[in-house]
Amino acid sequence: MKKFVLRAACLVFVMYGSICSAKAQTKGLLWQITGKSIKQPTYLYGTIHLFDTSLYRIPQPVMAKLAQTKKVYFELDFGKLNPIELVQYAMVTDSTQYLNKLLDSASLHKLQEVAKTSPMMQMMGPAMYRLKPLFLTTLLLNNGKAVTIDMEMYNKAKTLHAQVGGLETVAEQMQALNAIPVTTQAKMMQDFLKTYTSADAMIKKLTELYVKQDTKMLLKEMNDDAPLDASFNEALLIKRNVVMINRMLPLFGKGSLMVAVGAGHLGSDDGLIALLRKKGYQLKSIPFVFTKAR
């Protein structure tokens, strides 16, 4: 049970942080930050989870920039996640809010049918109804074959002996998640289930959208499949962007740096790019093309 929750917790913010960006004003995933005290290479990259490497390769230009840096910061320090802590945050404690009591009959039936095709959900059995809906949604999207760009970058950084850190703590991220009522999460899941066909199909769609490097279009297409509650955007993006900026600024000017967070955190009037520019930094998009898998 713990490993399922650990997996889901890692995905919730990476996955949703990658697709939720309102009024994106910029196009591009890889940015160089300059200005003020910055003297060495400093980059910002928008990541995504569930990347289909049978369609496209992991972006080597991004890995090349990562190799130029001595410090790499993600939303979380993946090497310091505590499964027990994550279980406590991921589970619903009020039995009246178990998912099988919140979903309408059609959605519950579809969830049960989908669960039959997922070895992970089959192993969880009835315990899956105790997971908060956003955690369970990420499990629906995990086909066991897709890779996480964040984790690929994390593993690369470790092999390069780069210093790795996180901009947030698990507690902070889970508090943001808890700001969205379980009933609201359940409604979002109902909307998601209406168009859900299979993990493979959804991962393919996510990947094809992501490689276009247009966060505005990414949001629009995903929102067509699963309309996002306004409180979701406020809790999981806008407020967290402010926290991330405050954690990033002290890192600037102290050596080469790569910051890799969900792509949805980059764009919009409240995104990291706009916030950094307001702080007096210059950001320049570094164009690159995703290479198709052969």
C-alpha positions in Angstrom: 0.0 0.0 0.0 2.8 2.4 0.9 4.5 2.1 -2.4 1.3 2.8 -4.3 0.7 6.0 -2.3 4.3 7.0 -2.7 4.0 6.7 -6.4 0.7 8.6 -6.5 2.0 11.4 -4.3 5.0 12.0 -6.5 2.6 12.3 -9.5 -0.2 14.5 -8.2 1.8 17.7 -8.3 4.0 16.8 -11.2 1.0 15.7 -13.3 -1.4 18.5 -12.4 1.2 21.2 -12.2 2.1 20.3 -15.7 -1.4 20.8 -17.2 -2.9 23.7 -15.2 -1.8 27.1 -16.5 -4.2 29.9 -17.2 -3.6 32.7 -19.8 -0.2 31.4 -20.7 1.7 34.3 -22.3 4.9 32.4 -23.2 5.7 29.4 -25.3 8.7 27.2 -24.5 9.8 24.8 -21.8 13.5 25.7 -21.3 14.5 29.2 -20.2 17.8 30.8 -19.3 17.7 33.3 -16.4 20.1 36.2 -16.3 20.4 39.5 -14.5 21.3 40.9 -11.1 23.8 38.6 -9.3 23.6 35.7 -11.7 27.0 35.1 -13.3 26.8 31.4 -14.1 24.4 29.3 -16.2 20.9 29.3 -14.6 18.0 27.6 -16.1 14.2 27.0 -15.6 12.6 24.0 -17.2 8.9 22.9 -17.3 8.5 19.2 -16.7 5.7 16.7 -17.1 4.9 13.2 -15.8 3.8 10.3 -17.9 6.0 10.9 -21.0 5.7 8.3 -23.7 9.2 7.4 -24.8 7.8 5.2 -27.6 6.8 8.4 -29.3 9.5 10.9 -28.3 12.9 10.7 -26.7 13.8 12.3 -23.4 15.0 15.8 -24.5 18.8 15.7 -24.7 19.2 19.5 -25.0 17.7 19.8 -21.6 19.9 17.1 -20.2 22.9 18.9 -21.7 22.0 22.1 -19.9 21.5 20.1 -16.7 25.1 18.8 -17.1 26.3 22.4 -17.0 24.9 23.0 -13.6 26.1 22.1 -10.1 22.7 22.4 -8.4 19.3 21.0 -9.5 16.1 21.9 -7.6 12.8 20.2 -8.2 9.4 20.8 -6.6 10.4 18.1 -4.1 13.7 16.5 -3.2 12.7 13.0 -4.5 15.5 11.4 -2.4 13.9 12.5 0.9 10.3 11.3 0.5 8.8 9.5 3.5 6.3 6.9 2.5 4.7 6.8 5.9 4.1 10.6 5.9 2.7 10.4 2.4 0.2 7.6 3.4 -1.1 9.8 6.2 -1.8 12.7 3.8 -3.2 10.6 0.9 -5.9 8.7 2.8 -9.4 10.0 3.5 -10.1 9.7 7.3 -13.8 10.3 7.2 -15.5 7.1 6.0 -18.5 9.1 4.8 -16.2 10.6 2.2 -14.8 7.4 0.7 -14.9 7.7 -3.0 -17.4 4.9 -3.5 -19.9 7.0 -1.5 -19.3 10.2 -3.4 -19.3 9.1 -7.0 -22.5 8.8 -9.0 -23.5 5.3 -10.0 -22.2 5.6 -13.6 -18.8 7.0 -12.5 -18.4 4.3 -9.9 -19.2 1.6 -12.3 -16.7 2.9 -14.8 -14.1 3.2 -12.1 -14.7 -0.4 -11.1 -14.3 -1.5 -14.7 -11.2 0.5 -15.2 -9.7 -1.0 -12.0 -10.0 -4.4 -13.5 -7.4 -3.4 -16.2 -4.9 -2.0 -13.7 -2.8 -4.5 -11.7 -1.9 -1.8 -9.2 -5.6 -1.0 -8.5 -6.5 -4.6 -8.4 -3.9 -5.2 -5.7 -5.3 -2.2 -3.7 -8.8 -3.7 -3.8 -11.4 -1.8 -1.8 -8.6 0.3 -0.3 -8.6 2.4 -3.4 -11.8 4.1 -2.3 -9.9 5.5 0.7 -7.4 7.4 -1.4 -8.2 11.0 -2.0 -9.5 11.3 -5.6 -6.6 13.2 -7.0 -4.2 10.5 -5.9 -6.4 7.8 -7.4 -6.7 9.8 -10.7 -2.9 9.7 -11.1 -3.0 5.9 -10.6 -5.6 5.7 -13.5 -3.1 7.4 -15.7 -0.1 5.2 -14.8 0.3 2.4 -17.3 3.7 1.3 -15.8 5.5 2.1 -19.1 5.7 5.9 -19.3 8.6 7.7 -17.7 8.7 10.8 -15.6 10.9 13.6 -17.0 11.5 14.9 -13.4 12.8 11.5 -12.3 14.9 11.1 -15.4 16.5 14.5 -14.6 16.8 13.6 -10.9 18.7 10.4 -11.8 20.9 12.2 -14.2 21.7 14.8 -11.6 22.7 12.1 -9.1 25.0 10.5 -11.6 26.6 13.9 -12.2 27.0 14.3 -8.5 25.1 17.5 -8.6 23.6 18.9 -5.5 19.8 18.1 -5.5 17.1 19.9 -3.5 13.4 20.7 -3.4 11.6 24.0 -3.4 8.8 22.7 -1.2 8.2 20.2 1.5 5.7 17.3 1.3 3.7 18.9 4.1 3.4 22.1 2.1 2.3 20.3 -1.0 -0.2 18.2 0.9 -1.7 21.2 2.6 -2.3 22.7 -0.8 -4.0 19.5 -1.9 -6.1 19.5 1.3 -7.3 23.0 0.5 -9.5 21.3 -2.2 -12.4 19.5 -0.5 -12.6 15.8 -1.1 -16.1 16.3 -2.5 -14.7 18.8 -5.1 -12.0 16.3 -6.0 -14.6 13.6 -6.5 -16.5 15.9 -8.8 -13.4 16.5 -10.8 -12.8 12.8 -11.0 -16.4 12.2 -12.3 -15.7 14.7 -15.1 -12.4 12.9 -15.8 -14.0 9.5 -16.0 -16.6 10.7 -18.6 -13.9 10.9 -21.3 -11.4 8.4 -19.9 -10.7 5.5 -22.3 -7.3 4.1 -21.3 -4.0 5.1 -19.7 -2.2 4.5 -22.9 -4.5 6.8 -24.9 -4.2 9.6 -22.2 -0.5 9.3 -22.0 -0.1 9.5 -25.8 -2.3 12.6 -25.8 -0.4 14.3 -23.0 2.9 13.6 -24.7 1.8 14.9 -28.0 0.6 18.1 -26.3 3.6 18.5 -24.2 6.2 18.3 -27.1 4.5 21.3 -28.7 5.7 23.3 -25.7 2.6 25.5 -25.6 1.2 25.5 -22.1 -1.9 27.5 -23.1 -2.9 24.8 -25.6 -2.0 22.1 -23.1 -4.4 23.5 -20.6 -7.2 24.0 -23.1 -7.0 20.4 -24.4 -6.8 18.9 -20.9 -9.6 21.1 -19.6 -11.8 19.8 -22.4 -11.3 16.3 -20.9 -11.6 17.1 -17.2 -12.8 20.6 -16.3 -10.7 22.0 -13.5 -12.2 23.6 -10.5 -11.2 27.3 -9.9 -10.0 26.5 -6.4 -7.7 23.9 -7.9 -5.8 26.6 -9.9 -5.6 28.8 -6.8 -4.4 26.2 -4.4 -2.1 24.1 -6.5 -0.6 26.8 -8.8 -1.0 30.5 -7.9 -0.2 30.3 -4.2 2.6 27.7 -4.7 4.2 29.8 -7.4 4.8 32.6 -4.8 6.4 30.0 -2.5 8.6 28.7 -5.3 9.8 32.2 -6.2 10.7 33.0 -2.6 12.7 29.7 -2.4 14.4 30.2 -5.8 15.7 33.7 -5.3 18.2 32.9 -2.6 19.7 30.2 -4.9 20.5 32.7 -7.6 24.1 34.0 -7.9 25.5 31.1 -5.9 26.7 28.9 -8.7 25.2 27.2 -11.8 21.6 26.1 -11.3 18.7 24.2 -12.9 15.2 24.5 -11.6 12.8 21.9 -12.9 9.1 22.2 -12.0 5.7 21.3 -13.6 5.3 23.2 -16.9 2.1 24.7 -15.7 4.0 26.8 -13.2 5.9 28.7 -15.9 3.1 30.5 -17.8 0.3 32.9 -16.9 0.3 36.3 -15.3 1.0 34.6 -12.0 3.5 32.1 -13.4 7.2 31.8 -12.5 8.4 33.5 -15.7 6.2 36.6 -15.1 7.1 36.7 -11.4 10.8 36.5 -12.1 10.6 39.3 -14.6 8.8 41.4 -12.1 11.7 40.8 -9.8 14.0 42.3 -12.4 15.4 39.1 -14.0 15.6 38.5 -17.7 14.3 35.2 -19.1 15.2 34.0 -22.6 13.5 30.9 -24.2 16.0 28.3 -25.4 14.3 26.6 -28.4 14.7 22.9 -28.9 12.8 20.1 -30.7 11.8 16.8 -29.2 13.2 14.0 -31.2 10.8 11.3 -32.3 11.5 7.8 -31.2 12.6 5.4 -33.9 
